[in-house]
Amino acid sequence: TFETKVLDFDTSEGSSAPPKDMHWCGEDSVVLHWKNLGVLMVGPYGDWLRFPYDGEENLHIIPEIDCCRVVTNNRMEMIQRVPPA
């Protein structure tokens, strides 16, 4: 059963709507997508990075084993958490 809470991450400041898409990115980070906010990557300790995709009509997140691909009409990018040294 899922009884242990690992992390609470409040997204209500940026948007009151739920994310349009959410995927694991590697072993311990999550990638979320909101239409008007772009893509947010949240790490295991609550650290986060925002990747704006302003003006992109179609955005799809494709999870891979160690990263996520972000595909739009104009580009394809890979988002990956930098592993510890």
N, CA, C and O atoms as a GROMACS GRO file, in nm:
protein
  340
    1THR      N    1   0.083  -0.119   0.000
    1THR     CA    2   0.000   0.000   0.000
    1THR      C    3   0.087   0.125   0.000
    1THR      O    4   0.203   0.121   0.041
    2PHE      N    5   0.030   0.234  -0.047
    2PHE     CA    6   0.100   0.362  -0.052
    2PHE      C    7   0.067   0.442   0.074
    2PHE      O    8  -0.029   0.518   0.076
    3GLU      N    9   0.146   0.424   0.177
    3GLU     CA   10   0.120   0.492   0.303
    3GLU      C   11   0.222   0.599   0.336
    3GLU      O   12   0.195   0.686   0.419
    4THR      N   13   0.339   0.596   0.274
    4THR     CA   14   0.445   0.691   0.307
    4THR      C   15   0.441   0.808   0.212
    4THR      O   16   0.447   0.791   0.090
    5LYS      N   17   0.429   0.928   0.267
    5LYS     CA   18   0.433   1.049   0.186
    5LYS      C   19   0.579   1.090   0.169
    5LYS      O   20   0.650   1.110   0.267
    6VAL      N   21   0.623   1.103   0.046
    6VAL     CA   22   0.761   1.137   0.017
    6VAL      C   23   0.779   1.288   0.007
    6VAL      O   24   0.877   1.342   0.058
    7LEU      N   25   0.685   1.357  -0.059
    7LEU     CA   26   0.701   1.500  -0.081
    7LEU      C   27   0.564   1.563  -0.104
    7LEU      O   28   0.480   1.507  -0.174
    8ASP      N   29   0.543   1.679  -0.046
    8ASP     CA   30   0.426   1.763  -0.075
    8ASP      C   31   0.476   1.880  -0.158
    8ASP      O   32   0.570   1.948  -0.118
    9PHE      N   33   0.414   1.906  -0.272
    9PHE     CA   34   0.457   2.017  -0.358
    9PHE      C   35   0.333   2.096  -0.397
    9PHE      O   36   0.246   2.045  -0.467
   10ASP      N   37   0.325   2.220  -0.351
   10ASP     CA   38   0.208   2.303  -0.373
   10ASP      C   39   0.218   2.375  -0.507
   10ASP      O   40   0.312   2.452  -0.530
   11THR      N   41   0.122   2.350  -0.596
   11THR     CA   42   0.121   2.415  -0.727
   11THR      C   43   0.010   2.518  -0.739
   11THR      O   44  -0.012   2.573  -0.847
   12SER      N   45  -0.062   2.544  -0.630
   12SER     CA   46  -0.178   2.634  -0.637
   12SER      C   47  -0.141   2.778  -0.665
   12SER      O   48  -0.224   2.855  -0.712
   13GLU      N   49  -0.015   2.816  -0.636
   13GLU     CA   50   0.025   2.955  -0.662
   13GLU      C   51   0.033   2.983  -0.811
   13GLU      O   52   0.001   3.094  -0.854
   14GLY      N   53   0.073   2.886  -0.892
   14GLY     CA   54   0.086   2.907  -1.035
   14GLY      C   55  -0.041   2.881  -1.113
   14GLY      O   56  -0.067   2.946  -1.214
   15SER      N   57  -0.122   2.786  -1.065
   15SER     CA   58  -0.244   2.752  -1.136
   15SER      C   59  -0.340   2.681  -1.042
   15SER      O   60  -0.300   2.598  -0.961
   16SER      N   61  -0.467   2.716  -1.054
   16SER     CA   62  -0.568   2.647  -0.972
   16SER      C   63  -0.617   2.521  -1.043
   16SER      O   64  -0.683   2.437  -0.982
   17ALA      N   65  -0.585   2.508  -1.170
   17ALA     CA   66  -0.627   2.390  -1.248
   17ALA      C   67  -0.524   2.278  -1.230
   17ALA      O   68  -0.406   2.305  -1.206
   18PRO      N   69  -0.567   2.154  -1.242
   18PRO     CA   70  -0.470   2.044  -1.237
   18PRO      C   71  -0.382   2.045  -1.362
   18PRO      O   72  -0.422   2.101  -1.464
   19PRO      N   73  -0.265   1.983  -1.355
   19PRO     CA   74  -0.180   1.978  -1.474
   19PRO      C   75  -0.246   1.901  -1.587
   19PRO      O   76  -0.324   1.808  -1.564
   20LYS      N   77  -0.214   1.940  -1.709
   20LYS     CA   78  -0.267   1.872  -1.828
   20LYS      C   79  -0.201   1.736  -1.846
   20LYS      O   80  -0.262   1.643  -1.899
   21ASP      N   81  -0.075   1.725  -1.802
   21ASP     CA   82   0.002   1.602  -1.821
   21ASP      C   83   0.103   1.589  -1.708
   21ASP      O   84   0.150   1.689  -1.655
   22MET      N   85   0.136   1.465  -1.669
   22MET     CA   86   0.233   1.441  -1.563
   22MET      C   87   0.300   1.306  -1.587
   22MET      O   88   0.233   1.206  -1.613
   23HIS      N   89   0.434   1.303  -1.578
   23HIS     CA   90   0.509   1.179  -1.601
   23HIS      C   91   0.630   1.174  -1.509
   23HIS      O   92   0.684   1.277  -1.469
   24TRP      N   93   0.671   1.052  -1.474
   24TRP     CA   94   0.799   1.033  -1.408
   24TRP      C   95   0.909   1.069  -1.507
   24TRP      O   96   0.896   1.047  -1.628
   25CYS      N   97   1.016   1.125  -1.456
   25CYS     CA   98   1.133   1.156  -1.538
   25CYS      C   99   1.254   1.094  -1.470
   25CYS      O  100   1.306   1.148  -1.373
   26GLY      N  101   1.297   0.982  -1.521
   26GLY     CA  102   1.404   0.908  -1.456
   26GLY      C  103   1.352   0.839  -1.331
   26GLY      O  104   1.235   0.799  -1.326
   27GLU      N  105   1.438   0.824  -1.232
   27GLU     CA  106   1.402   0.749  -1.111
   27GLU      C  107   1.332   0.832  -1.005
   27GLU      O  108   1.255   0.778  -0.926
   28ASP      N  109   1.359   0.963  -1.000
   28ASP     CA  110   1.312   1.037  -0.883
   28ASP      C  111   1.268   1.181  -0.909
   28ASP      O  112   1.271   1.263  -0.817
   29SER      N  113   1.229   1.212  -1.029
   29SER     CA  114   1.172   1.344  -1.055
   29SER      C  115   1.044   1.329  -1.138
   29SER      O  116   1.022   1.227  -1.204
   30VAL      N  117   0.963   1.433  -1.132
   30VAL     CA  118   0.834   1.432  -1.201
   30VAL      C  119   0.827   1.553  -1.292
   30VAL      O  120   0.872   1.662  -1.255
   31VAL      N  121   0.772   1.536  -1.411
   31VAL     CA  122   0.753   1.645  -1.506
   31VAL      C  123   0.603   1.668  -1.521
   31VAL      O  124   0.527   1.575  -1.549
   32LEU      N  125   0.560   1.795  -1.502
   32LEU     CA  126   0.419   1.832  -1.512
   32LEU      C  127   0.404   1.938  -1.620
   32LEU      O  128   0.495   2.018  -1.643
   33HIS      N  129   0.288   1.939  -1.687
   33HIS     CA  130   0.263   2.036  -1.794
   33HIS      C  131   0.130   2.105  -1.773
   33HIS      O  132   0.026   2.040  -1.757
   34TRP      N  133   0.134   2.238  -1.772
   34TRP     CA  134   0.014   2.321  -1.774
   34TRP      C  135   0.016   2.401  -1.903
   34TRP      O  136   0.121   2.448  -1.944
   35LYS      N  137  -0.098   2.416  -1.967
   35LYS     CA  138  -0.106   2.484  -2.096
   35LYS      C  139  -0.050   2.626  -2.091
   35LYS      O  140   0.025   2.664  -2.181
   36ASN      N  141  -0.083   2.704  -1.990
   36ASN     CA  142  -0.039   2.844  -1.985
   36ASN      C  143   0.090   2.866  -1.907
   36ASN      O  144   0.146   2.975  -1.912
   37LEU      N  145   0.138   2.764  -1.835
   37LEU     CA  146   0.258   2.781  -1.753
   37LEU      C  147   0.381   2.713  -1.810
   37LEU      O  148   0.493   2.748  -1.773
   38GLY      N  149   0.364   2.618  -1.898
   38GLY     CA  150   0.477   2.545  -1.952
   38GLY      C  151   0.499   2.414  -1.877
   38GLY      O  152   0.404   2.354  -1.826
   39VAL      N  153   0.624   2.371  -1.872
   39VAL     CA  154   0.660   2.243  -1.812
   39VAL      C  155   0.737   2.270  -1.684
   39VAL      O  156   0.824   2.357  -1.679
   40LEU      N  157   0.705   2.194  -1.580
   40LEU     CA  158   0.770   2.207  -1.450
   40LEU      C  159   0.830   2.072  -1.414
   40LEU      O  160   0.762   1.970  -1.418
   41MET      N  161   0.959   2.072  -1.379
   41MET     CA  162   1.026   1.949  -1.335
   41MET      C  163   1.052   1.962  -1.186
   41MET      O  164   1.115   2.058  -1.142
   42VAL      N  165   1.002   1.866  -1.108
   42VAL     CA  166   1.017   1.867  -0.963
   42VAL      C  167   1.106   1.752  -0.921
   42VAL      O  168   1.079   1.636  -0.953
   43GLY      N  169   1.214   1.785  -0.849
   43GLY     CA  170   1.308   1.685  -0.803
   43GLY      C  171   1.268   1.622  -0.672
   43GLY      O  172   1.165   1.658  -0.614
   44PRO      N  173   1.349   1.528  -0.622
   44PRO     CA  174   1.311   1.451  -0.504
   44PRO      C  175   1.308   1.530  -0.374
   44PRO      O  176   1.249   1.485  -0.276
   45TYR      N  177   1.369   1.647  -0.370
   45TYR     CA  178   1.373   1.727  -0.248
   45TYR      C  179   1.290   1.854  -0.259
   45TYR      O  180   1.305   1.946  -0.178
   46GLY      N  181   1.203   1.860  -0.360
   46GLY     CA  182   1.117   1.977  -0.379
   46GLY      C  183   1.178   2.086  -0.463
   46GLY      O  184   1.113   2.187  -0.488
   47ASP      N  185   1.303   2.069  -0.508
   47ASP     CA  186   1.363   2.166  -0.601
   47ASP      C  187   1.291   2.153  -0.735
   47ASP      O  188   1.248   2.044  -0.773
   48TRP      N  189   1.278   2.265  -0.807
   48TRP     CA  190   1.204   2.261  -0.932
   48TRP      C  191   1.267   2.354  -1.035
   48TRP      O  192   1.339   2.449  -1.002
   49LEU      N  193   1.239   2.324  -1.160
   49LEU     CA  194   1.279   2.406  -1.275
   49LEU      C  195   1.157   2.423  -1.364
   49LEU      O  196   1.080   2.329  -1.385
   50ARG      N  197   1.142   2.545  -1.417
   50ARG     CA  198   1.031   2.572  -1.509
   50ARG      C  199   1.086   2.590  -1.649
   50ARG      O  200   1.184   2.663  -1.669
   51PHE      N  201   1.025   2.524  -1.745
   51PHE     CA  202   1.062   2.535  -1.886
   51PHE      C  203   0.944   2.598  -1.960
   51PHE      O  204   0.845   2.529  -1.987
   52PRO      N  205   0.951   2.727  -1.993
   52PRO     CA  206   0.838   2.791  -2.061
   52PRO      C  207   0.828   2.745  -2.207
   52PRO      O  208   0.929   2.731  -2.276
   53TYR      N  209   0.708   2.722  -2.249
   53TYR     CA  210   0.680   2.687  -2.388
   53TYR      C  211   0.570   2.779  -2.437
   53TYR      O  212   0.463   2.732  -2.477
   54ASP      N  213   0.596   2.908  -2.435
   54ASP     CA  214   0.496   3.008  -2.473
   54ASP      C  215   0.462   2.997  -2.621
   54ASP      O  216   0.551   2.983  -2.706
   55GLY      N  217   0.335   3.002  -2.650
   55GLY     CA  218   0.288   3.003  -2.789
   55GLY      C  219   0.286   2.866  -2.856
   55GLY      O  220   0.255   2.857  -2.974
   56GLU      N  221   0.318   2.760  -2.783
   56GLU     CA  222   0.316   2.626  -2.843
   56GLU      C  223   0.175   2.568  -2.834
   56GLU      O  224   0.122   2.548  -2.725
   57GLU      N  225   0.116   2.542  -2.948
   57GLU     CA  226  -0.020   2.487  -2.953
   57GLU      C  227  -0.024   2.342  -2.904
   57GLU      O  228  -0.103   2.307  -2.817
   58ASN      N  229   0.062   2.260  -2.960
   58ASN     CA  230   0.065   2.117  -2.927
   58ASN      C  231   0.193   2.085  -2.854
   58ASN      O  232   0.303   2.108  -2.906
   59LEU      N  233   0.181   2.032  -2.734
   59LEU     CA  234   0.297   1.992  -2.656
   59LEU      C  235   0.267   1.854  -2.598
   59LEU      O  236   0.164   1.833  -2.534
   60HIS      N  237   0.359   1.762  -2.620
   60HIS     CA  238   0.343   1.626  -2.571
   60HIS      C  239   0.469   1.587  -2.494
   60HIS      O  240   0.580   1.615  -2.538
   61ILE      N  241   0.450   1.523  -2.378
   61ILE     CA  242   0.561   1.472  -2.300
   61ILE      C  243   0.565   1.321  -2.317
   61ILE      O  244   0.466   1.252  -2.294
   62ILE      N  245   0.681   1.272  -2.358
   62ILE     CA  246   0.699   1.129  -2.380
   62ILE      C  247   0.802   1.078  -2.280
   62ILE      O  248   0.920   1.114  -2.290
   63PRO      N  249   0.762   0.996  -2.184
   63PRO     CA  250   0.858   0.946  -2.085
   63PRO      C  251   0.952   0.842  -2.146
   63PRO      O  252   0.910   0.755  -2.221
   64GLU      N  253   1.079   0.854  -2.111
   64GLU     CA  254   1.181   0.756  -2.150
   64GLU      C  255   1.235   0.694  -2.021
   64GLU      O  256   1.189   0.730  -1.913
   65ILE      N  257   1.330   0.603  -2.029
   65ILE     CA  258   1.383   0.538  -1.910
   65ILE      C  259   1.452   0.638  -1.818
   65ILE      O  260   1.434   0.632  -1.697
   66ASP      N  261   1.531   0.729  -1.874
   66ASP     CA  262   1.610   0.820  -1.791
   66ASP      C  263   1.581   0.968  -1.816
   66ASP      O  264   1.653   1.054  -1.765
   67CYS      N  265   1.479   0.999  -1.894
   67CYS     CA  266   1.449   1.138  -1.927
   67CYS      C  267   1.305   1.148  -1.977
   67CYS      O  268   1.232   1.050  -1.980
   68CYS      N  269   1.266   1.268  -2.016
   68CYS     CA  270   1.138   1.289  -2.085
   68CYS      C  271   1.166   1.368  -2.212
   68CYS      O  272   1.247   1.461  -2.212
   69ARG      N  273   1.100   1.332  -2.318
   69ARG     CA  274   1.106   1.410  -2.442
   69ARG      C  275   0.988   1.504  -2.443
   69ARG      O  276   0.875   1.464  -2.414
   70VAL      N  277   1.013   1.630  -2.478
   70VAL     CA  278   0.907   1.728  -2.493
   70VAL      C  279   0.899   1.758  -2.642
   70VAL      O  280   0.994   1.811  -2.701
   71VAL      N  281   0.787   1.724  -2.703
   71VAL     CA  282   0.769   1.740  -2.847
   71VAL      C  283   0.662   1.844  -2.872
   71VAL      O  284   0.551   1.835  -2.820
   72THR      N  285   0.696   1.945  -2.955
   72THR     CA  286   0.600   2.046  -2.996
   72THR      C  287   0.596   2.048  -3.148
   72THR      O  288   0.664   1.968  -3.213
   73ASN      N  289   0.519   2.137  -3.205
   73ASN     CA  290   0.516   2.151  -3.352
   73ASN      C  291   0.649   2.201  -3.406
   73ASN      O  292   0.682   2.175  -3.522
   74ASN      N  293   0.726   2.272  -3.323
   74ASN     CA  294   0.848   2.338  -3.370
   74ASN      C  295   0.978   2.275  -3.324
   74ASN      O  296   1.083   2.302  -3.383
   75ARG      N  297   0.974   2.192  -3.220
   75ARG     CA  298   1.100   2.139  -3.168
   75ARG      C  299   1.078   2.014  -3.086
   75ARG      O  300   0.965   1.980  -3.049
   76MET      N  301   1.190   1.945  -3.058
   76MET     CA  302   1.191   1.830  -2.970
   76MET      C  303   1.307   1.850  -2.874
   76MET      O  304   1.420   1.873  -2.918
   77GLU      N  305   1.280   1.843  -2.743
   77GLU     CA  306   1.384   1.861  -2.643
   77GLU      C  307   1.379   1.745  -2.545
   77GLU      O  308   1.276   1.681  -2.528
   78MET      N  309   1.493   1.718  -2.482
   78MET     CA  310   1.500   1.616  -2.378
   78MET      C  311   1.524   1.684  -2.245
   78MET      O  312   1.610   1.771  -2.233
   79ILE      N  313   1.446   1.645  -2.144
   79ILE     CA  314   1.462   1.697  -2.009
   79ILE      C  315   1.509   1.580  -1.923
   79ILE      O  316   1.448   1.473  -1.922
   80GLN      N  317   1.620   1.603  -1.850
   80GLN     CA  318   1.676   1.497  -1.770
   80GLN      C  319   1.734   1.556  -1.641
   80GLN      O  320   1.800   1.660  -1.645
   81ARG      N  321   1.709   1.492  -1.528
   81ARG     CA  322   1.768   1.536  -1.402
   81ARG      C  323   1.916   1.503  -1.404
   81ARG      O  324   1.956   1.393  -1.443
   82VAL      N  325   1.998   1.599  -1.363
   82VAL     CA  326   2.143   1.575  -1.359
   82VAL      C  327   2.171   1.482  -1.241
   82VAL      O  328   2.133   1.512  -1.128
   83PRO      N  329   2.236   1.371  -1.266
   83PRO     CA  330   2.263   1.276  -1.156
   83PRO      C  331   2.365   1.335  -1.057
   83PRO      O  332   2.446   1.420  -1.095
   84PRO      N  333   2.360   1.290  -0.930
   84PRO     CA  334   2.458   1.339  -0.833
   84PRO      C  335   2.601   1.301  -0.874
   84PRO      O  336   2.623   1.199  -0.940
   85ALA      N  337   2.694   1.385  -0.835
   85ALA     CA  338   2.836   1.361  -0.874
   85ALA      C  339   2.893   1.240  -0.805
   85ALA      O  340   3.010   1.207  -0.826
   0.00000   0.00000   0.00000
